[in-house]
């Protein structure tokens, strides 16, 4: 298929720059695949569409404050600024990921680096906490580097102190106030986030509140969790002319034994598996494909799965998702579940109805 078959026109003013005042006040478009119909509701109405024995599966990854700023320290550089987007923690040779030697903590990370003149391998910059050194170990090309961080405190503590939420580039925060930053720290995170490691939020989960979970529980809807640490692979643009030529970058996933058990119980009772977000779908479908089953067992690993039409879903029966960028792997996944023409029709209607798009925007329930 051609990549431009997944394109649509989006007025820039519909790209949400801030979350809804209350999480569950977001709008929710409901797509009924069986009848090809569309409804317009609020997210707080979600319990009306799920039934006893349905299982909601959510991604409990936690977004780290992965956007960091540093200053060049080498003579002649004028203390120029360097920006990093942390991607994944790496092992330190012969030591644990959080290593300490000679009174100094050491950590290694892969990261994206942006600056006017790129520091070369072996050069160091100073994190803006004033005490942590970041040495470029290796330049992997396409902006990606391997960093070695050394300092008097664990690097994750330094990240927590001076890092900021890694908001997507379409959310503009130039000159953001402290109040805006604090709001982003709170709202660019699901209320059930548990395992730090993501550099982007699993945004379909941002709409949930304790009240919605309570209403779902009262109907007999269960919930279970997987973990997929969202990386840049999910959001890398498709630059190839043909969809089949695109390759996803791998992301780390875990499917616990209790979630595998919950899936089997739900299916045995006639319930549906409702995946919250594309990252949950990727985890469920990866585990099922690797194990050759419809009901995946406990597992963990790395996935580069690229779900696009035509794709036969093994585990996912329904999906909650936000509205995605044109020609992205995410809109291709949604099209694999609901049909490309139906999805593009729904997106055109969302534009007409002035839905809010992307990470802080509204959502879509595909039944």
C-alpha positions as CSV (number, residue, x, y, z in Angstrom):
1,X,0.0,0.0,0.0
2,X,1.1,3.6,-0.6
3,X,1.8,5.7,2.5
4,X,-0.3,8.6,1.1
5,X,-3.4,6.4,1.2
6,X,-3.4,7.2,5.0
7,X,-3.3,10.9,4.6
8,X,-6.0,13.4,5.7
9,X,-6.3,17.2,6.0
10,X,-6.1,18.6,9.6
11,X,-6.5,22.3,10.4
12,X,-3.6,23.2,12.7
13,X,-5.9,24.8,15.3
14,X,-7.4,21.4,16.0
15,X,-4.1,20.1,17.4
16,X,-4.7,20.2,21.2
17,X,-2.1,22.3,23.1
18,X,-3.5,21.5,26.5
19,X,-5.5,18.6,28.1
20,X,-9.2,18.9,28.9
21,X,-9.9,20.6,32.2
22,X,-10.9,17.2,33.6
23,X,-9.5,14.0,32.2
24,X,-12.8,12.3,31.5
25,X,-14.4,15.3,30.0
26,X,-12.7,14.6,26.7
27,X,-14.9,13.8,23.7
28,X,-15.2,10.2,22.5
29,X,-16.1,9.2,19.0
30,X,-17.5,5.7,18.9
31,X,-17.0,3.6,15.8
32,X,-19.3,0.6,15.4
33,X,-17.6,-1.7,12.9
34,X,-20.5,-4.1,12.5
35,X,-22.9,-1.4,11.2
36,X,-20.5,1.2,10.0
37,X,-22.0,3.9,12.3
38,X,-20.5,6.7,14.3
39,X,-21.6,8.2,17.6
40,X,-20.4,11.3,19.4
41,X,-20.1,11.0,23.2
42,X,-17.9,11.9,26.2
43,X,-15.2,9.7,27.6
44,X,-17.2,9.5,30.9
45,X,-19.8,7.5,28.9
46,X,-17.3,4.6,28.3
47,X,-18.9,2.3,30.8
48,X,-22.1,2.3,28.7
49,X,-20.2,0.5,25.9
50,X,-18.6,-2.2,27.9
51,X,-20.2,-5.2,29.6
52,X,-19.7,-7.6,32.4
53,X,-16.8,-10.0,31.6
54,X,-15.1,-7.5,29.3
55,X,-11.5,-7.0,30.1
56,X,-9.8,-3.6,29.8
57,X,-6.0,-3.9,29.2
58,X,-3.9,-0.8,29.9
59,X,-0.2,0.1,29.5
60,X,1.2,1.0,32.9
61,X,4.5,2.4,31.7
62,X,5.5,5.7,33.4
63,X,6.9,8.6,31.4
64,X,10.3,9.8,32.6
65,X,11.2,13.5,32.4
66,X,13.4,12.6,29.4
67,X,14.1,16.0,27.9
68,X,17.4,17.4,29.2
69,X,19.5,20.4,28.6
70,X,23.3,20.7,29.0
71,X,26.1,23.1,28.3
72,X,29.3,22.6,26.3
73,X,32.3,22.8,28.6
74,X,35.2,22.5,26.1
75,X,37.2,25.7,25.6
76,X,36.2,27.6,22.6
77,X,32.6,26.3,22.5
78,X,31.2,29.3,24.4
79,X,29.1,27.1,26.7
80,X,26.7,26.4,23.9
81,X,23.4,24.6,24.6
82,X,22.9,20.9,23.9
83,X,19.5,19.2,24.1
84,X,18.9,15.5,24.7
85,X,15.9,13.2,24.6
86,X,16.7,10.1,26.6
87,X,15.6,6.9,24.9
88,X,16.7,3.9,26.9
89,X,18.9,3.0,29.8
90,X,21.8,0.7,28.9
91,X,24.0,-1.6,31.0
92,X,27.3,-0.4,32.2
93,X,30.0,-2.9,31.3
94,X,30.6,-5.2,34.2
95,X,28.3,-3.2,36.4
96,X,24.6,-2.8,37.1
97,X,22.7,0.0,35.2
98,X,23.0,2.1,38.4
99,X,26.8,1.7,39.0
100,X,29.0,3.4,41.6
101,X,32.8,3.5,41.5
102,X,35.2,5.9,43.3
103,X,32.3,7.8,44.9
104,X,30.7,8.6,41.5
105,X,27.5,7.2,40.0
106,X,27.7,6.0,36.4
107,X,24.9,5.3,33.9
108,X,24.6,4.8,30.2
109,X,21.7,5.8,28.0
110,X,20.8,6.0,24.3
111,X,19.5,9.5,23.4
112,X,18.7,11.8,20.6
113,X,21.0,14.9,20.6
114,X,20.3,18.3,19.1
115,X,22.7,21.3,19.0
116,X,24.5,23.6,16.5
117,X,27.8,21.8,16.6
118,X,27.6,18.2,17.7
119,X,30.1,17.2,20.4
120,X,32.2,14.3,19.1
121,X,32.7,10.9,20.8
122,X,34.9,11.4,23.9
123,X,33.7,15.0,24.5
124,X,31.7,15.9,27.6
125,X,29.0,18.4,28.4
126,X,27.6,19.5,31.7
127,X,24.0,18.8,32.6
128,X,22.2,21.9,33.8
129,X,22.1,20.5,37.3
130,X,25.6,21.9,37.4
131,X,27.2,18.6,38.7
132,X,26.5,15.7,36.2
133,X,28.8,15.2,33.2
134,X,27.5,13.6,30.0
135,X,30.2,12.1,27.8
136,X,29.4,11.1,24.2
137,X,30.5,7.5,23.9
138,X,29.3,6.8,20.4
139,X,27.6,8.6,17.6
140,X,25.1,6.3,16.0
141,X,23.9,8.7,13.3
142,X,20.5,10.2,12.6
143,X,20.9,12.3,15.8
144,X,21.2,9.2,18.0
145,X,24.1,8.9,20.5
146,X,25.2,6.8,23.5
147,X,25.8,8.8,26.6
148,X,27.8,8.0,29.8
149,X,26.6,10.0,32.8
150,X,28.8,10.5,35.8
151,X,27.9,12.4,39.0
152,X,27.7,12.3,42.7
153,X,24.1,11.1,42.7
154,X,22.3,8.5,40.6
155,X,21.5,9.7,37.2
156,X,17.8,9.0,37.6
157,X,17.8,11.5,40.5
158,X,19.4,14.1,38.3
159,X,16.8,13.4,35.6
160,X,14.0,13.8,38.1
161,X,15.5,17.1,39.3
162,X,16.1,18.9,36.0
163,X,14.4,16.9,33.3
164,X,11.1,18.0,31.8
165,X,8.2,16.1,30.2
166,X,9.1,15.0,26.6
167,X,6.1,16.6,25.0
168,X,5.7,16.0,21.3
169,X,6.9,18.8,19.0
170,X,3.4,19.7,18.0
171,X,2.6,20.8,21.6
172,X,4.3,24.2,21.8
173,X,5.8,25.2,25.1
174,X,8.3,28.0,24.2
175,X,8.4,30.3,27.2
176,X,6.3,28.0,29.3
177,X,5.5,29.2,32.8
178,X,6.3,27.0,35.9
179,X,2.6,26.5,36.2
180,X,2.4,25.1,32.7
181,X,5.4,22.8,33.3
182,X,3.8,21.5,36.6
183,X,0.5,20.8,34.8
184,X,2.4,18.9,32.0
185,X,4.2,16.8,34.6
186,X,0.8,15.9,36.1
187,X,-1.3,15.5,33.0
188,X,1.2,13.9,30.6
189,X,1.0,10.8,32.7
190,X,-1.8,8.2,33.3
191,X,-3.1,8.0,36.8
192,X,-2.1,4.3,36.9
193,X,1.5,4.8,35.6
194,X,3.8,2.4,37.6
195,X,7.0,1.4,35.7
196,X,9.3,4.3,34.6
197,X,10.8,4.0,31.2
198,X,8.7,5.7,28.5
199,X,9.7,8.8,26.6
200,X,6.1,9.4,25.5
201,X,2.8,8.9,27.2
202,X,0.4,6.1,26.2
203,X,-2.1,8.8,25.4
204,X,-5.3,6.8,25.2
205,X,-4.9,6.2,28.9
206,X,-4.7,9.9,29.8
207,X,-8.6,10.1,29.9
208,X,-9.1,7.7,32.8
209,X,-10.2,8.8,36.2
210,X,-11.0,6.9,39.5
211,X,-14.6,7.6,38.8
212,X,-14.6,6.0,35.4
213,X,-12.7,3.0,36.8
214,X,-15.3,2.7,39.6
215,X,-18.2,2.8,37.1
216,X,-16.5,0.1,35.0
217,X,-16.0,-2.1,38.0
218,X,-19.6,-1.7,39.1
219,X,-20.6,-3.2,35.7
220,X,-18.3,-6.1,36.1
221,X,-15.6,-4.9,33.7
222,X,-12.2,-6.1,34.8
223,X,-8.8,-4.4,34.1
224,X,-5.3,-5.7,33.7
225,X,-2.0,-4.3,32.8
226,X,0.9,-4.7,30.4
227,X,4.0,-2.6,30.2
228,X,5.5,-1.3,26.9
229,X,8.0,1.5,27.4
230,X,7.0,3.9,24.6
231,X,10.0,5.0,22.5
232,X,10.5,6.9,19.3
233,X,9.6,3.8,17.2
234,X,5.9,4.4,17.8
235,X,6.2,8.0,16.5
236,X,8.9,7.9,13.8
237,X,7.3,9.3,10.6
238,X,6.8,6.9,7.7
239,X,9.2,8.4,5.1
240,X,9.0,5.5,2.5
241,X,6.6,5.8,-0.4
242,X,5.3,2.3,0.2
243,X,4.1,1.3,3.7
244,X,5.7,-2.1,3.4
245,X,9.2,-0.5,3.3
246,X,8.9,1.1,6.7
247,X,10.7,-0.5,9.6
248,X,9.7,0.1,13.3
249,X,12.3,0.7,16.0
250,X,12.0,-1.8,18.8
251,X,10.4,-1.2,22.2
252,X,10.5,-3.1,25.4
253,X,7.4,-5.0,26.6
254,X,6.2,-7.2,29.5
255,X,3.0,-9.2,29.8
256,X,2.6,-10.4,33.4
257,X,1.2,-13.8,34.3
258,X,-1.8,-12.2,36.0
259,X,-2.7,-10.4,32.8
260,X,-2.4,-13.6,30.7
261,X,-4.7,-15.3,33.2
262,X,-7.2,-12.4,33.1
263,X,-7.3,-12.6,29.3
264,X,-8.1,-16.4,29.4
265,X,-10.8,-15.8,32.0
266,X,-12.5,-13.0,30.0
267,X,-12.5,-15.0,26.8
268,X,-13.9,-18.1,28.6
269,X,-16.7,-16.0,30.0
270,X,-17.5,-14.5,26.6
271,X,-16.0,-11.1,27.3
272,X,-14.1,-8.9,24.9
273,X,-10.4,-7.9,25.2
274,X,-10.5,-4.1,25.0
275,X,-7.0,-2.6,24.4
276,X,-6.3,0.9,25.7
277,X,-4.0,2.5,23.2
278,X,-1.7,1.3,20.3
279,X,1.1,0.3,22.7
280,X,-1.2,-2.1,24.5
281,X,-2.2,-3.6,21.1
282,X,1.4,-3.9,20.1
283,X,2.2,-5.8,23.3
284,X,-0.8,-8.2,23.1
285,X,-0.3,-8.9,19.5
286,X,3.4,-9.4,19.8
287,X,3.1,-11.9,22.6
288,X,0.3,-13.8,20.8
289,X,2.3,-13.9,17.5
290,X,5.6,-14.9,19.1
291,X,3.8,-17.7,21.1
292,X,1.6,-18.7,18.2
293,X,-1.6,-18.4,20.3
294,X,-4.7,-16.3,20.6
295,X,-4.4,-16.2,24.4
296,X,-0.9,-15.0,25.2
297,X,1.1,-16.4,28.1
298,X,3.4,-14.5,30.4
299,X,6.3,-13.0,28.5
300,X,8.7,-10.2,27.9
301,X,11.0,-8.9,25.2
302,X,11.4,-6.4,22.5
303,X,9.0,-5.7,19.6
304,X,9.3,-4.1,16.2
305,X,5.8,-5.3,15.2
306,X,4.2,-3.1,12.5
307,X,0.5,-3.6,12.4
308,X,-1.1,-2.4,9.2
309,X,-3.7,-3.5,6.7
310,X,-4.3,-6.4,6.2
311,X,-3.6,-7.8,9.7
312,X,-5.4,-10.6,11.5
313,X,-5.7,-9.6,15.2
314,X,-5.2,-12.5,17.5
315,X,-6.1,-11.1,20.9
316,X,-7.5,-7.5,20.5
317,X,-11.3,-7.3,20.1
318,X,-11.8,-3.6,20.6
319,X,-9.6,-0.6,21.0
320,X,-9.6,2.9,22.7
321,X,-7.2,5.3,21.0
322,X,-6.6,9.0,20.4
323,X,-6.6,10.6,17.0
324,X,-3.3,10.2,15.2
325,X,-1.0,12.0,12.7
326,X,-1.6,11.6,9.0
327,X,0.4,8.8,7.3
328,X,1.6,7.6,10.7
329,X,2.0,3.9,11.8
330,X,-0.7,4.6,14.4
331,X,-3.4,5.5,11.9
332,X,-2.3,2.5,9.9
333,X,-2.9,0.2,13.0
334,X,-6.3,1.7,13.6
335,X,-7.1,1.1,9.9
336,X,-6.1,-2.5,10.2
337,X,-8.7,-2.9,13.0
338,X,-11.6,-0.8,11.6
339,X,-10.9,-0.5,7.9
340,X,-9.0,2.3,6.1
341,X,-12.0,3.9,4.4
342,X,-14.1,3.8,7.6
343,X,-11.3,5.3,9.6
344,X,-10.6,8.1,7.1
345,X,-14.4,8.8,7.0
346,X,-14.4,9.1,10.8
347,X,-11.4,11.4,10.8
348,X,-13.1,13.7,8.3
349,X,-16.1,13.8,10.5
350,X,-13.9,14.5,13.5
351,X,-12.5,17.5,11.7
352,X,-16.0,18.7,10.8
353,X,-17.2,18.3,14.4
354,X,-14.1,20.1,15.7
355,X,-12.6,17.3,17.8
356,X,-9.2,17.9,19.4
357,X,-6.4,15.9,18.0
358,X,-3.2,14.1,19.1
359,X,-1.7,13.5,22.5
360,X,-3.8,16.0,24.6
361,X,-6.8,15.6,22.3
362,X,-10.0,13.5,22.3
363,X,-10.4,9.8,21.7
364,X,-12.0,7.1,19.6
365,X,-13.6,3.9,20.8
366,X,-13.6,1.1,18.1
367,X,-16.1,-1.6,18.8
